[in-house]
Amino acid sequence: MKSKKLRRSLGSQIVLNLIIAALLFIMLYPLAMALWCAFKSPDVYVANKWLPTLPLRIRNLKDAFGNIDTYLLNTLIVVFAGISVMLFLSSMASYAIARTKIFGRSVIFYMIIVVMMVPGCLTLVPSFILYRTFGMYNSLLALIVPIWTGGC
């Protein structure tokens, strides 16, 4: 009785492992090919898109990441300026709401929660018009200010 149950369990485990292996291959093959194709020359890629080929062309990395320093610097400026000021303002506001005993404290708290629930896509066009009016169009400040106000 026990050996029959063990055989059935072993058979089902083998089938499940084969299914998992097939799904793993289906998931990882496109990722591996994307990585492999990143090192192909354009001629080799056109000739053979789906199979790995040699030689690998490392110069593609230089071509792809040659101008990344400007974009990386912009990203770091936006992230550090946005997060540091947002962290400061959020800490001050939360401390004030938590420690002071003012009338309507819970109303203020719920108003903040309601504003946080508004989807960003609803305020996208009005925010763009506002930033364009203030002259922040095409600048890093137009990316940083929404982070400060919680509208990112």
C-alpha positions as CSV (number, residue, x, y, z in Angstrom):
1,M,0.0,0.0,0.0
2,K,2.7,2.4,1.0
3,S,4.9,1.6,-2.0
4,K,2.0,2.2,-4.4
5,K,1.3,5.6,-2.9
6,L,5.1,6.3,-3.0
7,R,5.2,5.3,-6.7
8,R,2.2,7.6,-7.5
9,S,3.8,10.4,-5.5
10,L,7.1,9.9,-7.3
11,G,5.4,9.9,-10.7
12,S,3.5,13.0,-10.0
13,Q,6.7,14.7,-8.7
14,I,8.5,13.8,-11.9
15,V,5.7,15.2,-14.0
16,L,5.5,18.4,-11.9
17,N,9.3,18.8,-12.2
18,L,9.2,18.5,-16.0
19,I,6.4,21.1,-16.2
20,I,8.4,23.4,-14.0
21,A,11.5,22.9,-16.0
22,A,9.6,23.6,-19.3
23,L,8.1,26.8,-17.8
24,L,11.5,27.9,-16.5
25,F,13.0,27.4,-20.0
26,I,10.1,29.4,-21.5
27,M,10.7,32.2,-19.1
28,L,14.5,32.3,-19.1
29,Y,15.2,31.7,-22.8
30,P,14.0,35.2,-23.9
31,L,16.1,36.8,-21.2
32,A,19.2,34.8,-22.1
33,M,18.7,35.6,-25.8
34,A,18.2,39.3,-25.1
35,L,21.5,39.3,-23.2
36,W,23.2,37.3,-25.9
37,C,21.9,39.5,-28.7
38,A,23.1,42.6,-27.0
39,F,26.6,41.4,-28.0
40,K,25.9,40.6,-31.6
41,S,26.9,42.8,-34.5
42,P,24.1,44.1,-36.6
43,D,25.0,41.8,-39.6
44,V,25.1,38.7,-37.4
45,Y,21.8,39.7,-35.8
46,V,20.0,40.0,-39.1
47,A,21.5,36.7,-40.3
48,N,20.6,34.7,-37.2
49,K,18.2,36.3,-34.7
50,W,17.2,33.3,-32.5
51,L,20.3,31.3,-31.9
52,P,23.5,32.2,-30.1
53,T,26.4,33.0,-32.3
54,L,30.0,33.9,-31.9
55,P,32.1,36.1,-31.8
56,L,30.6,38.4,-29.2
57,R,31.0,42.2,-29.7
58,I,31.9,44.0,-26.5
59,R,31.9,47.3,-28.3
60,N,28.1,47.3,-28.2
61,L,28.3,48.2,-24.5
62,K,30.3,51.3,-25.2
63,D,27.8,52.3,-27.9
64,A,24.9,51.7,-25.7
65,F,26.2,53.3,-22.5
66,G,28.5,56.0,-24.1
67,N,26.3,59.0,-23.1
68,I,24.9,57.6,-19.9
69,D,26.8,60.0,-17.6
70,T,24.5,63.0,-18.2
71,Y,21.4,60.9,-17.7
72,L,22.8,59.3,-14.6
73,L,23.7,62.6,-13.1
74,N,20.2,64.0,-13.8
75,T,18.7,61.0,-12.2
76,L,20.9,61.3,-9.1
77,I,20.1,65.0,-8.8
78,V,16.3,64.4,-9.0
79,V,16.4,61.4,-6.6
80,F,18.5,63.0,-3.9
81,A,16.9,66.5,-4.1
82,G,13.4,65.0,-4.2
83,I,13.8,62.4,-1.5
84,S,15.7,64.6,1.0
85,V,13.2,67.5,0.9
86,M,10.2,65.1,0.8
87,L,11.5,63.3,3.8
88,F,12.0,66.5,5.7
89,L,8.6,67.9,4.8
90,S,6.8,64.7,5.5
91,S,8.5,64.3,8.9
92,M,7.7,67.8,9.9
93,A,4.0,67.5,8.8
94,S,3.6,64.1,10.5
95,Y,5.1,65.3,13.7
96,A,2.9,68.3,13.8
97,I,-0.2,66.3,13.1
98,A,0.7,63.6,15.7
99,R,1.9,65.8,18.6
100,T,-0.3,69.0,18.5
101,K,-3.8,69.0,19.9
102,I,-5.5,71.3,17.4
103,F,-9.1,71.3,16.5
104,G,-9.7,69.3,13.3
105,R,-6.5,67.3,13.5
106,S,-8.3,64.1,12.2
107,V,-9.9,66.1,9.4
108,I,-6.5,67.3,8.3
109,F,-5.2,63.8,8.4
110,Y,-8.1,62.4,6.4
111,M,-7.7,65.2,3.9
112,I,-4.1,64.2,3.4
113,I,-5.1,60.6,2.9
114,V,-7.8,61.5,0.4
115,V,-5.3,63.6,-1.6
116,M,-2.9,60.6,-1.7
117,M,-5.7,58.4,-3.2
118,V,-6.1,60.6,-6.2
119,P,-4.5,58.9,-9.2
120,G,-1.6,60.7,-10.7
121,C,-3.0,60.4,-14.3
122,L,-5.9,62.7,-13.2
123,T,-3.6,65.5,-12.3
124,L,-1.1,65.1,-15.1
125,V,-2.4,67.7,-17.5
126,P,-3.2,70.4,-14.8
127,S,0.3,69.8,-13.4
128,F,1.9,70.2,-16.8
129,I,0.0,73.5,-17.4
130,L,1.0,74.7,-13.9
131,Y,4.7,73.9,-14.4
132,R,4.7,75.5,-17.8
133,T,3.1,78.6,-16.4
134,F,5.7,78.9,-13.7
135,G,8.5,78.5,-16.3
136,M,9.7,75.1,-15.1
137,Y,9.0,73.4,-18.4
138,N,12.0,71.3,-19.6
139,S,13.9,71.5,-16.4
140,L,14.9,69.2,-13.5
141,L,12.8,71.3,-11.1
142,A,9.6,70.1,-12.9
143,L,10.6,66.6,-11.9
144,I,11.6,67.5,-8.4
145,V,8.6,69.6,-7.2
146,P,6.0,66.8,-7.7
147,I,8.2,64.6,-5.4
148,W,8.2,67.3,-2.8
149,T,4.4,67.7,-2.9
150,G,3.7,64.0,-3.0
151,G,2.3,64.1,-6.5
152,C,4.9,61.7,-8.1
